[in-house]
Amino acid sequence: MPFSEDLDPAIIQEVSEEYQKAAFWLPFTAVEIKKVFDEEQLDELGKFIAEVKSAGQSNKKKAEVIEKYSGVTLKLLKMLKVVV
């Protein structure tokens, strides 16, 4: 790999697999995600996203999911700078 010398091994070891996976479906790096969410919250966030997707076009169902996962939802909104 031509860029392997550019990678900091300490950062790579610091970031767990769950955070690396989350970085694929959130517009943030794994390190940024780890600063905001603990591993339990990350699991909740994954469930939240799955339930919102399965709610389809129903705003009522989406609102119920948002309420159910309000803690991680608020953190996500703050991270996205939608809420201060």
C-alpha positions as CSV (number, residue, x, y, z in Angstrom):
1,M,0.0,0.0,0.0
2,P,1.6,3.2,-1.1
3,F,0.1,5.4,1.7
4,S,0.7,3.0,4.6
5,E,3.5,5.2,6.0
6,D,0.9,8.0,6.4
7,L,-1.3,6.1,8.8
8,D,-0.8,6.7,12.5
9,P,-0.9,3.2,14.2
10,A,-2.0,4.7,17.5
11,I,-5.1,6.2,16.0
12,I,-6.0,3.0,14.2
13,Q,-5.7,1.0,17.4
14,E,-7.8,3.6,19.3
15,V,-10.8,3.3,17.0
16,S,-12.8,0.1,17.5
17,E,-14.5,-1.8,14.7
18,E,-18.0,-0.5,15.7
19,Y,-16.8,3.1,15.2
20,Q,-15.2,2.2,11.9
21,K,-18.5,0.7,10.7
22,A,-20.4,3.8,11.8
23,A,-18.1,6.0,9.8
24,F,-19.5,4.2,6.7
25,W,-23.0,5.4,7.3
26,L,-22.4,8.7,9.1
27,P,-20.7,11.7,7.4
28,F,-18.0,11.7,10.1
29,T,-14.8,9.9,10.7
30,A,-14.6,7.1,13.3
31,V,-12.6,9.3,15.6
32,E,-15.2,12.1,15.5
33,I,-17.9,9.6,16.2
34,K,-16.0,8.1,19.2
35,K,-15.7,11.5,20.7
36,V,-19.5,11.9,20.9
37,F,-21.0,8.4,21.3
38,D,-20.0,5.5,23.6
39,E,-20.3,2.0,22.3
40,E,-23.8,1.5,23.8
41,Q,-25.1,4.7,22.3
42,L,-23.5,3.7,19.0
43,D,-25.6,0.5,19.1
44,E,-28.7,2.6,19.8
45,L,-27.8,4.9,16.9
46,G,-27.6,1.9,14.6
47,K,-31.0,0.7,15.7
48,F,-32.4,4.2,15.4
49,I,-31.3,4.5,11.8
50,A,-32.6,1.0,10.9
51,E,-36.0,1.8,12.5
52,V,-36.3,5.2,10.7
53,K,-35.6,3.4,7.4
54,S,-38.2,0.8,8.1
55,A,-40.8,3.5,9.0
56,G,-40.9,4.3,5.3
57,Q,-43.1,7.3,4.5
58,S,-44.9,7.4,7.8
59,N,-44.1,10.6,9.7
60,K,-45.9,9.3,12.8
61,K,-43.7,6.1,12.9
62,K,-40.6,8.2,12.4
63,A,-41.6,10.6,15.2
64,E,-42.1,7.6,17.5
65,V,-38.7,6.3,16.7
66,I,-37.1,9.7,17.2
67,E,-38.8,9.9,20.6
68,K,-37.7,6.4,21.5
69,Y,-34.1,7.2,20.7
70,S,-34.2,10.8,21.8
71,G,-30.8,10.7,23.6
72,V,-28.8,9.6,20.6
73,T,-31.0,11.6,18.2
74,L,-30.1,14.8,20.1
75,K,-26.4,14.0,20.1
76,L,-26.6,13.3,16.3
77,L,-28.4,16.6,15.7
78,K,-25.7,18.4,17.7
79,M,-23.0,16.7,15.7
80,L,-24.7,17.7,12.5
81,K,-24.9,21.2,13.8
82,V,-28.7,21.3,13.4
83,V,-29.1,21.9,17.1
84,V,-26.7,23.9,19.2
